[in-house]
Amino acid sequence: MSATIVVVGAGVIGLDVALILAENGYGHLTTVVAQHMPGDTSIDYTSPWAGANFSAISGSDKNALIWDKAGYQRLMRLASTEGLESAIRKTQSFEYWDEKPAEQKLSSLADYLEDFTVLPSEKLMPGVAYGVSFTTVTINAPRHIQYLKNKLELLGVQFFRRKLDHLDHAFLSDRTKVVFNCVGNAARHLPGVQDSNCFPVRGQILLTRAPQIETNVMRHGKDYETYIIPRPYSNGNVILGGFMQKNNGTGDTFAHEAESIWQRTSTLEPSLHASGTEVLATFAGLRPGRQGGARIELEEAQAGRIVVHNYGAGGTGYQAGLGMGMEAVGLALPHLSKTLSGQDVVDLHAAEQSARRANL
């Protein structure tokens, strides 16, 4: 198989990169290579297990603020134009902190979040120092990544299931000019990457049927996260969580953790006690954490080829993935424009015509 551009990894980060490439006319030149694809369920495949939503859980550093804003704006537009198809819904959100967050975080959120309101202190529960409400998006994670795969295939992106033993093997042929490394947790051990700053961040969730829950609610503590995320277009299912356990790589679930989740979430949202609420399943997932935050970096390879690293999003892949993808693709675009072969140009013209037909 030959491909000018290869994206390694079919989690939400890799799929978002492929989408940005397709929007820039490179769909027919792009192949996604991954061991796991949408529809799979494996502890080594993080994206299907996510809540998912946009929240203030991310960091306060400059990169996180930029990626979040770009991601929020794109996801809100998608909820308005293709909500059912993309499995994204606009949802009212309430977020609480045990300690007031950084001012740069709050000022950034207030700048772009729709309906952003600081909650008065008399409406805060005991132990909460600060709270806000705004319009967020909630995402049906398994359905959303399947939507992305289907959309990308329509735009000419190919998918190739393979487990790579070395990142260099992503250069599928001499035609391959650019590799995007979006391998998530595998970045710690995959030869050619082996980033010792990477670590898993284990979470456990309860998949619950609770159709009375229509708002997103989160409480951010010093050493815990509690969240209630209605899963859109799922017949009333809700995700309850959770845990943020650094350097814990087990996919096992534990009864005492399920009890902790239920106690915390039902205290945060007492309507969970309503008759008809039913816990359907308990799952664990491993977020791709990284000391120092996500890595988006261009690295030169042999023969004038490049690798663009894009991994380590932690628990923010769905909300920051599009912003991260824009930055990662932006690093590669100058290189692509210089290295396209004659056949690539022919393929690119076809890709541009396809993109126009898709109204990108």
VENNOR-V638387 format. One record per residue. N is the residue number from 1. RES is the residue in one small letter. SS is DSSP state (H for helix, E for strand, - for the rest). PHI is phi as a letter, one per 30 degrees, with the letter a starting at -180 (* if undefined). OMEGA is omega as a letter, one per 40 degrees, with the letter a starting at -180 (NA if undefined). Layout:
# VENNOR-V638387
((N | RES | SS | PHI | OMEGA) (N | RES | SS | PHI | OMEGA))
This chain:
# VENNOR-V638387
((1 | m | - | * | i) (2 | s | - | c | i) (3 | a | - | a | i) (4 | t | - | d | a) (5 | i | E | b | i) (6 | v | E | b | i) (7 | v | E | c | a) (8 | v | E | c | i) (9 | g | - | j | a) (10 | a | - | c | i) (11 | g | - | d | a) (12 | v | H | d | i) (13 | i | H | d | i) (14 | g | H | d | i) (15 | l | H | d | i) (16 | d | H | d | i) (17 | v | H | d | i) (18 | a | H | d | i) (19 | l | H | d | i) (20 | i | H | d | i) (21 | l | H | d | a) (22 | a | H | d | i) (23 | e | H | d | i) (24 | n | - | c | i) (25 | g | - | j | a) (26 | y | - | c | a) (27 | g | H | e | a) (28 | h | H | d | i) (29 | l | H | c | a) (30 | t | E | c | i) (31 | t | E | b | i) (32 | v | E | c | i) (33 | v | E | c | a) (34 | a | E | a | i) (35 | q | - | d | a) (36 | h | - | c | a) (37 | m | - | b | i) (38 | p | - | e | a) (39 | g | - | j | i) (40 | d | - | d | i) (41 | t | - | b | i) (42 | s | - | b | i) (43 | i | - | d | i) (44 | d | - | d | a) (45 | y | - | b | a) (46 | t | - | d | a) (47 | s | H | e | a) (48 | p | H | d | a) (49 | w | H | d | a) (50 | a | - | d | a) (51 | g | - | e | e) (52 | a | - | b | a) (53 | n | E | a | i) (54 | f | - | c | a) (55 | s | - | b | i) (56 | a | - | c | a) (57 | i | - | d | a) (58 | s | - | d | a) (59 | g | - | d | a) (60 | s | - | c | i) (61 | d | - | d | a) (62 | k | H | e | a) (63 | n | H | d | a) (64 | a | H | e | a) (65 | l | H | d | i) (66 | i | H | d | a) (67 | w | H | d | a) (68 | d | H | d | a) (69 | k | H | d | i) (70 | a | H | d | a) (71 | g | H | d | a) (72 | y | H | d | a) (73 | q | H | d | i) (74 | r | H | d | a) (75 | l | H | d | i) (76 | m | H | d | i) (77 | r | H | d | a) (78 | l | H | d | i) (79 | a | H | d | a) (80 | s | H | d | a) (81 | t | H | c | a) (82 | e | H | b | a) (83 | g | H | e | a) (84 | l | H | d | a) (85 | e | H | d | a) (86 | s | H | d | i) (87 | a | - | i | i) (88 | i | E | b | a) (89 | r | E | b | i) (90 | k | E | d | a) (91 | t | E | b | i) (92 | q | E | d | a) (93 | s | E | b | i) (94 | f | E | b | i) (95 | e | E | b | a) (96 | y | E | b | i) (97 | w | E | b | i) (98 | d | - | d | i) (99 | e | - | b | a) (100 | k | - | d | a) (101 | p | - | d | a) (102 | a | - | d | a) (103 | e | H | d | a) (104 | q | H | d | i) (105 | k | H | d | a) (106 | l | H | d | a) (107 | s | H | d | i) (108 | s | H | d | i) (109 | l | H | d | a) (110 | a | H | d | a) (111 | d | H | d | a) (112 | y | H | b | a) (113 | l | - | d | i) (114 | e | - | d | i) (115 | d | - | i | a) (116 | f | - | d | a) (117 | t | E | b | i) (118 | v | E | d | a) (119 | l | - | d | i) (120 | p | - | d | a) (121 | s | H | e | a) (122 | e | H | d | i) (123 | k | H | c | a) (124 | l | - | c | i) (125 | m | - | d | i) (126 | p | - | e | i) (127 | g | - | j | a) (128 | v | - | c | a) (129 | a | - | c | a) (130 | y | E | a | i) (131 | g | E | a | i) (132 | v | E | b | i) (133 | s | E | b | i) (134 | f | E | a | i) (135 | t | E | c | a) (136 | t | E | c | i) (137 | v | E | b | i) (138 | t | E | c | a) (139 | i | E | b | i) (140 | n | - | d | a) (141 | a | H | e | a) (142 | p | H | e | i) (143 | r | H | d | a) (144 | h | H | d | a) (145 | i | H | d | i) (146 | q | H | d | i) (147 | y | H | e | a) (148 | l | H | d | i) (149 | k | H | d | i) (150 | n | H | d | a) (151 | k | H | d | a) (152 | l | H | d | i) (153 | e | H | d | i) (154 | l | H | d | a) (155 | l | - | c | i) (156 | g | - | j | i) (157 | v | - | d | i) (158 | q | E | c | i) (159 | f | E | b | a) (160 | f | E | b | a) (161 | r | E | d | i) (162 | r | - | a | i) (163 | k | - | c | a) (164 | l | - | d | i) (165 | d | - | d | i) (166 | h | - | a | a) (167 | l | H | d | i) (168 | d | H | e | a) (169 | h | H | d | i) (170 | a | H | d | i) (171 | f | - | d | a) (172 | l | - | d | i) (173 | s | - | a | i) (174 | d | - | d | i) (175 | r | - | d | a) (176 | t | - | d | a) (177 | k | - | c | a) (178 | v | E | b | i) (179 | v | E | c | i) (180 | f | E | c | a) (181 | n | E | c | a) (182 | c | - | b | a) (183 | v | - | c | i) (184 | g | H | i | a) (185 | n | H | d | a) (186 | a | H | d | a) (187 | a | H | d | a) (188 | r | H | d | a) (189 | h | - | c | a) (190 | l | - | d | i) (191 | p | - | e | a) (192 | g | - | j | i) (193 | v | - | b | i) (194 | q | - | h | a) (195 | d | - | d | a) (196 | s | - | d | i) (197 | n | - | d | a) (198 | c | E | d | i) (199 | f | E | a | i) (200 | p | E | d | i) (201 | v | E | b | a) (202 | r | E | d | i) (203 | g | E | b | i) (204 | q | E | b | a) (205 | i | E | b | i) (206 | l | E | c | i) (207 | l | E | d | a) (208 | t | E | b | i) (209 | r | E | c | a) (210 | a | - | a | a) (211 | p | - | d | i) (212 | q | - | d | a) (213 | i | - | d | a) (214 | e | - | b | i) (215 | t | - | b | i) (216 | n | E | d | a) (217 | v | E | b | a) (218 | m | E | b | i) (219 | r | E | b | a) (220 | h | E | c | i) (221 | g | - | c | a) (222 | k | - | d | a) (223 | d | - | b | i) (224 | y | - | a | i) (225 | e | E | b | i) (226 | t | E | c | a) (227 | y | E | b | i) (228 | i | E | b | a) (229 | i | E | b | i) (230 | p | E | d | a) (231 | r | - | d | a) (232 | p | - | d | i) (233 | y | - | h | a) (234 | s | - | b | i) (235 | n | - | i | i) (236 | g | - | j | i) (237 | n | E | d | a) (238 | v | E | b | i) (239 | i | E | c | i) (240 | l | E | c | i) (241 | g | E | a | e) (242 | g | - | a | a) (243 | f | - | b | i) (244 | m | - | b | a) (245 | q | E | c | a) (246 | k | E | d | i) (247 | n | - | i | i) (248 | n | - | c | a) (249 | g | - | c | a) (250 | t | - | d | i) (251 | g | - | c | i) (252 | d | - | d | i) (253 | t | - | c | a) (254 | f | - | b | a) (255 | a | H | d | a) (256 | h | H | d | i) (257 | e | H | d | i) (258 | a | H | d | i) (259 | e | H | d | i) (260 | s | H | d | i) (261 | i | H | d | a) (262 | w | H | d | a) (263 | q | H | d | a) (264 | r | H | d | a) (265 | t | H | d | i) (266 | s | H | d | i) (267 | t | H | d | i) (268 | l | H | d | a) (269 | e | - | b | a) (270 | p | H | e | a) (271 | s | H | d | i) (272 | l | H | d | i) (273 | h | H | d | a) (274 | a | - | d | i) (275 | s | - | d | a) (276 | g | - | j | i) (277 | t | - | d | a) (278 | e | E | b | i) (279 | v | E | d | a) (280 | l | E | c | a) (281 | a | E | a | i) (282 | t | E | b | a) (283 | f | E | b | i) (284 | a | E | b | i) (285 | g | E | b | a) (286 | l | E | c | i) (287 | r | E | d | a) (288 | p | E | d | a) (289 | g | E | d | i) (290 | r | E | a | i) (291 | q | - | d | a) (292 | g | - | j | i) (293 | g | - | j | a) (294 | a | - | d | i) (295 | r | E | c | i) (296 | i | E | b | a) (297 | e | E | a | i) (298 | l | E | c | i) (299 | e | E | b | i) (300 | e | E | d | i) (301 | a | - | c | a) (302 | q | H | d | i) (303 | a | H | h | i) (304 | g | H | i | i) (305 | r | - | c | a) (306 | i | E | b | i) (307 | v | E | c | i) (308 | v | E | c | i) (309 | h | E | d | i) (310 | n | E | a | a) (311 | y | E | a | i) (312 | g | - | j | a) (313 | a | - | d | a) (314 | g | E | i | a) (315 | g | - | c | a) (316 | t | - | c | a) (317 | g | H | e | a) (318 | y | H | d | a) (319 | q | H | d | a) (320 | a | H | c | a) (321 | g | H | e | a) (322 | l | H | d | i) (323 | g | H | d | i) (324 | m | H | d | i) (325 | g | H | d | i) (326 | m | H | d | a) (327 | e | H | d | a) (328 | a | H | d | i) (329 | v | H | d | i) (330 | g | H | e | i) (331 | l | H | d | a) (332 | a | H | d | a) (333 | l | H | e | i) (334 | p | H | d | i) (335 | h | H | d | a) (336 | l | H | d | a) (337 | s | H | d | a) (338 | k | H | d | a) (339 | t | H | c | i) (340 | l | - | d | i) (341 | s | - | d | i) (342 | g | H | e | i) (343 | q | H | d | i) (344 | d | H | e | a) (345 | v | H | d | i) (346 | v | H | e | i) (347 | d | H | d | a) (348 | l | H | d | i) (349 | h | H | d | i) (350 | a | H | d | i) (351 | a | H | d | a) (352 | e | H | d | i) (353 | q | H | d | i) (354 | s | H | d | a) (355 | a | H | d | i) (356 | r | H | d | i) (357 | r | H | d | i) (358 | a | - | d | i) (359 | n | - | h | i) (360 | l | - | d | NA))
